[in-house]
Amino acid sequence: MQRREFTGAELDELDRDVAELAWRWARRLTGLSADQAPHGPVDPRIAEEQRPAAHLARLYVLTQLRRSAGARAEADIFYAGQAGAGYPEIGAALGVG
């Protein structure tokens, strides 16, 4: 099985998906409603006094996502190796080498 590289448009879509995932969880953690979904640092749908908490919650979520993605990547390194992938292939998938 061959994989291909992301296109620029796909990378943009992935970034938007990650941003929405982070905001969805940040809203959940802070009690903001879906119509208060911040889409930038000065979104008028968020009261000024709520913005720091919203962005700190998003930062917290993104940190947890990074940890989760890292753990999943480490597991897939192991599983890829177990399945016969070599260092060059694993390095290529990691974007190194």
C-alpha positions, 0 to 999 in steps of 0.5 A: 500500500502506497500513501501520498502526501497531503495537498496544500488544500488538504493540509488547510482542511486538516488544520481547520478540523484540528482548530474546530476540535480544539474549540469544541472541547474548549467550549465543553470545558468552559461551558460556552455554547455552540453559538459562542464558538470563538474563531479568532482572538477577538471574536465578538461572539465572546464577551471580552472577559470570557476570551482569556478563559476560552483561549486558555481552555483551547491551549489546554485542549491543544496540549492534550491533543499533542500528547494524545497524538504523540502517544498514538504515533509512538504506538504506530511506530511500534506496530509499523515495525512489527508489520515489517516497515523499516527505519527508512519508511518509518522515518519518511512517515515521520518526516525525518531522514 
